[in-house]
Amino acid sequence: MTTFTGWTHKAFAMDDASRVGEARRHAAQAVAEMGWSEVDAGRLALVVTELGTNLQRHARGGRLLIAVRPQSSEVEVLSIDDGPGIPDLALAMQDGHSSGSTPGTGLGAVRRLADDFDVHSSMPDGTVGVARVRAKNAAAQPASIFQVGAVCLPAPHESVSGDGWAYAFHGDLATVLLADGLGHGPDAAKAADAAIGAFVRAPEDDVRETVQRVHRELQTTRGAAVCALRIDAAGATVSYSGAGNIVGRVVSGVFDKSIITQHGTAGMQIRKPESASLEWPDHALVVLHSDGIETRWTLDRIRPLLQRDPTLVAAVLLRDHTRHRDDATVVVIRRKE
């Protein structure tokens, strides 16, 4: 299996013009540490500037979320706002169109400069966009039939997230672990990191064995809620096991089933892990999230995004359903088209 440790985003509220520069400097330092060329670093700087300036000038509650992904030599930039939305997205996406004087002239420039770009807007709810910039000399990533998107944010006023996640894939199988350390802050992060370490050592194990191993590894920590989930694309099934308040859904336009694990806290007290399974219909998403996200979200807001970049789904769920008092993580998996 090819294994990836999940990424965490750093948030920058675009409530002042100076925050655009702050976000740009954060991104520049990250890619300097990865040894990016000046050309690639310049592309990323323009993407951050365009998206941040657009939020600062035109949006309510605008924020940039930046995640550094060293395994793929990539930086992901999420743009999220609370409205008013873009009335003519097709016009706004035209290269050269800008409602203000910015260096690259708007969303068209972002689409041209970024390696991946997708954006969704509705009025009056707002706009979410995702741009990824990769170093041109980055090693090719293993091919997969799965596409994974996620947002992971620390609790307010915390510098580290008490949530952790990782995934692995091999052929028709994909396996995900999401852990939510008890509480938040550095001690919660230690518990989540221990859970991820236990997962990445043997991601091919049955989900029940994974949860049992995580439980043993976390006994010297404050403990965590965990869920191990495996998708079998050939068998069109999702199997899962866990303990605590990690929940999720398997959803499509005509299908909606919940993922709920048993009570308990890994590392403290859990019953013998059990597994359950669900159907994974064509075009369905698997959504898994920590309790920093409300559980009773509806499909209405994400229905237009079911066949889009899964990170947009994660961003909308974060925007509309975060509890604003804890670490918040959403992981979304779909089949590649």
Secondary structure, 3 states (H helix, E strand, C coil): CEEEECCCCEEEECCCHHHHHHHHHHHHHHHHHCCCCHHHHHHHHHHHHHHHHHHHHHCCCCEEEEEEEHHHCEEEEEEECCCCCCCCHHHHCCCCCCCCCCCCCCHHHHHHHCCEEEEEEECCCEEEEEEEEECCCCCCCCCCCEEEEEEEECCCCCCCCCEEEEEEEECCEEEEEEEEECCCCHHHHHHHHHHHHHHHHCCCCCHHHHHHHHHHHHHHCCCEEEEEEEEECCCCEEEEEEECCCEEEEECCCCEEEEECECEEECCEECCCCCEEEECCCCCEEEEECCCECCCCCCCCCHHHCCCCHHHHHHHHHHHHECCCCCEEEEEEEECC
